Amino acid sequence: MTTFKIFLELIRIIILFFIIGCVMWGCVKLIYTSLGINVDGSYAGWLGGIAIYSLLFVLYRNKLQFSGFYNGPYRQKLSPKSTTTFITISFFLLLLPLFWRPDF
């Protein structure tokens, strides 16, 4: 039964990251486009994707893992220092294309 719960949790993670990630990327791309920044085919798109998935990782580890199928012994929140570090780096990566516009 535990293996099935782990499988269901993995499916849940994939679906959550895909759906929430797509929505977040749509919002970020809309903001970038309204500011005149084209992220298609540049490193800015990769930086935004890394930032979004870092934020999703923090969200999952601090909130979403406690409402899922799996109730294993290793479920714990990220430390406040780790949470702050991930969020700070993510926002820095999201703001980076505003100031650094490589023309490739």
C-alpha positions as CSV (number, residue, x, y, z in Angstrom):
1,M,0.0,0.0,0.0
2,T,2.9,2.4,0.7
3,T,4.3,2.0,-2.8
4,F,1.0,2.9,-4.3
5,K,0.8,6.1,-2.1
6,I,4.3,7.1,-3.2
7,F,3.3,6.6,-6.8
8,L,0.2,8.7,-6.3
9,E,2.2,11.4,-4.6
10,L,4.7,11.5,-7.6
11,I,1.8,11.8,-10.0
12,R,0.4,14.6,-7.8
13,I,3.8,16.4,-7.8
14,I,4.1,16.2,-11.6
15,I,0.6,17.5,-12.2
16,L,0.9,20.3,-9.6
17,F,4.3,21.5,-10.9
18,F,3.1,21.3,-14.5
19,I,-0.2,23.2,-14.0
20,I,1.1,25.8,-11.5
21,G,4.3,26.2,-13.4
22,C,2.5,26.9,-16.6
23,V,0.2,29.4,-15.0
24,M,3.2,31.2,-13.3
25,W,5.2,31.1,-16.5
26,G,2.3,32.7,-18.4
27,C,2.1,35.5,-15.9
28,V,5.8,36.1,-16.0
29,K,5.9,36.0,-19.7
30,L,3.0,38.5,-19.9
31,I,4.9,40.9,-17.6
32,Y,8.1,40.5,-19.6
33,T,6.2,41.1,-22.8
34,S,4.4,44.2,-21.5
35,L,7.9,45.6,-20.5
36,G,9.2,44.9,-24.0
37,I,11.4,41.9,-23.1
38,N,11.4,39.0,-25.5
39,V,12.3,35.8,-23.6
40,D,11.8,33.4,-26.5
41,G,15.0,31.7,-27.5
42,S,17.2,33.5,-24.9
43,Y,18.7,32.7,-21.5
44,A,16.1,34.8,-19.8
45,G,13.5,32.1,-20.4
46,W,15.7,29.5,-18.7
47,L,16.3,31.8,-15.8
48,G,12.6,32.4,-15.4
49,G,11.9,28.7,-15.5
50,I,14.5,28.0,-12.9
51,A,13.1,30.7,-10.7
52,I,9.6,29.4,-11.0
53,Y,10.5,25.8,-10.2
54,S,12.6,27.0,-7.2
55,L,9.5,28.8,-5.9
56,L,7.4,25.7,-6.5
57,F,9.9,23.6,-4.6
58,V,9.6,25.9,-1.6
59,L,5.8,25.9,-1.9
60,Y,5.8,22.1,-2.0
61,R,8.2,21.5,0.8
62,N,6.6,24.0,3.2
63,K,2.9,23.5,2.4
64,L,1.8,21.0,-0.2
65,Q,3.6,17.9,1.0
66,F,1.5,17.8,4.2
67,S,-1.7,17.5,2.2
68,G,-0.8,14.7,-0.1
69,F,-1.0,10.9,-0.1
70,Y,2.3,10.1,1.4
71,N,2.8,10.2,5.2
72,G,6.4,9.1,5.5
73,P,8.9,9.8,8.3
74,Y,11.0,12.3,6.2
75,R,8.3,15.0,5.7
76,Q,9.6,18.2,7.2
77,K,9.6,21.9,6.2
78,L,12.6,23.7,4.8
79,S,14.6,25.7,7.3
80,P,13.8,29.4,7.4
81,K,17.3,30.2,6.1
82,S,16.8,27.8,3.1
83,T,13.4,29.2,2.4
84,T,14.7,32.8,2.4
85,T,17.6,31.8,0.2
86,F,15.5,30.0,-2.4
87,I,13.0,32.8,-2.6
88,T,15.6,35.6,-2.8
89,I,17.5,33.8,-5.6
90,S,14.2,33.1,-7.4
91,F,13.2,36.8,-7.3
92,F,16.7,37.8,-8.4
93,L,16.5,35.4,-11.4
94,L,13.1,36.8,-12.3
95,L,14.3,40.4,-12.2
96,L,17.6,39.7,-14.0
97,P,16.1,40.0,-17.6
98,L,15.0,43.5,-16.7
99,F,18.5,44.7,-16.3
100,W,20.5,42.3,-18.5
101,R,19.3,41.9,-22.0
102,P,21.6,39.8,-24.1
103,D,21.0,40.1,-27.8
104,F,21.6,36.6,-29.2
